[in-house]
Amino acid sequence: MGIPRAQKKQEVWTFPEVFSAQSALQTAGKWRTHLNTARLVVEVGSGRGQFLIEYARLAGADTGFVGIERKSVRVWSAVQFCRAHSVNTRIRFIIGDAQQIDQWFAPEEVDELWIQFPDPVPTPGKWHRRLTALPFLEKYHRILRRGGTLHIKTDEDWFLDFTIASIEKSPLQIVEVRRDMHRRRPDEGPLSLWTEYERQHVQHGREIYYVQVRKP
Ligand SMILES: C[S@@+](CC[C@H](N)C(=O)[O-])C[C@H]1O[C@@H](n2cnc3c(N)ncnc32)[C@H](O)[C@@H]1O
């Protein structure tokens, strides 16, 4: 029998790889030193961490990773996977709501941000909760270094349109929009990697959309 959810919810807070929303505040501006890496990659809505783990194995020792995820049981699973793949020294997780992201990272601290298959939040009155709504983009702009990149993937065409419209109102610049990501090549670095949800969407025949954004 597996470990009960209630036990995972408690145990996850004892993992040294895990930060609470409160403890992450103390690490703002110090993530690279903490991880002993030159570059910092952050994923918002990292789920069970599959993408970060595969990216860490691809990237080598000079890149550190932080996953932000509000569901603690998913973070529990992510930490188990990190340990199993021996990449736990370079990956950390913050359990909390990404609305606080600009308090967890100092201005210009982050080299790359990833948002992949975020909950689309279709209710019109709740648009501000979408992870690509303008208030979020302004926070991402603050923590990204100049020339830093934000990568966004979704399987919802309306969410792609919403995201593009938000970016156009923000200080960020669109570099590229791709509507046929299932055709991407296997030699495109982290862009070649598939997330857990992406695999499911592709199996169900859904299209994958991608936007690359830059902080000028
Ligand atoms: C559909 S899942 C995708 C997970 C992963 N990115 C993937 O592609 O496999 C979206 C994840 O984002 C997390 N999430 C959504 N909004 C969030 C927020 N405001 N702060 C932190 N996590 C959030 C959810 O808890 C969920 O685990």
The ligand as a MOL file (V3000), in Angstrom:
LIG
                    3D

  0  0  0     0  0            999 V3000
M  V30 BEGIN CTAB
M  V30 COUNTS 27 29 0 0 0
M  V30 BEGIN ATOM
M  V30 1 C -2.0540 21.2950 -15.1910 0
M  V30 2 S -0.7840 21.1790 -14.0120 0 CHG=1
M  V30 3 C 0.7010 21.1240 -15.0200 0
M  V30 4 C 1.8990 20.6080 -14.2650 0
M  V30 5 C 3.2150 20.5900 -15.0830 0
M  V30 6 N 3.6170 21.9400 -15.4290 0
M  V30 7 C 3.0640 19.7560 -16.3220 0
M  V30 8 O 2.9800 20.3320 -17.4280 0
M  V30 9 O 3.0410 18.5310 -16.2080 0 CHG=-1
M  V30 10 C -0.7170 22.8400 -13.3840 0
M  V30 11 C 0.0280 22.9350 -12.0520 0
M  V30 12 O 0.1730 24.2960 -11.7050 0
M  V30 13 C -0.0910 24.4530 -10.3200 0
M  V30 14 N -0.5230 25.8530 -10.1180 0
M  V30 15 C -1.5600 26.4700 -10.7490 0
M  V30 16 N -1.6650 27.7430 -10.3260 0
M  V30 17 C -0.6780 27.9380 -9.4120 0
M  V30 18 C -0.2770 29.0430 -8.6200 0
M  V30 19 N -0.9270 30.2230 -8.6720 0
M  V30 20 N 0.7900 28.9010 -7.8060 0
M  V30 21 C 1.4540 27.7090 -7.7270 0
M  V30 22 N 1.1110 26.6180 -8.4610 0
M  V30 23 C 0.0540 26.7320 -9.2940 0
M  V30 24 C -1.1820 23.4300 -10.0260 0
M  V30 25 O -1.2470 23.0860 -8.6620 0
M  V30 26 C -0.7260 22.2660 -10.9120 0
M  V30 27 O 0.1260 21.3620 -10.2440 0
M  V30 END ATOM
M  V30 BEGIN BOND
M  V30 1 1 1 2
M  V30 2 1 2 3
M  V30 3 1 2 10
M  V30 4 1 3 4
M  V30 5 1 4 5
M  V30 6 1 5 6
M  V30 7 1 5 7
M  V30 8 2 7 8
M  V30 9 1 7 9
M  V30 10 1 10 11
M  V30 11 1 11 12
M  V30 12 1 11 26
M  V30 13 1 12 13
M  V30 14 1 13 14
M  V30 15 1 13 24
M  V30 16 1 14 15
M  V30 17 1 14 23
M  V30 18 2 15 16
M  V30 19 1 16 17
M  V30 20 1 17 18
M  V30 21 2 17 23
M  V30 22 1 18 19
M  V30 23 2 18 20
M  V30 24 1 20 21
M  V30 25 2 21 22
M  V30 26 1 22 23
M  V30 27 1 24 25
M  V30 28 1 24 26
M  V30 29 1 26 27
M  V30 END BOND
M  V30 END CTAB
M  END
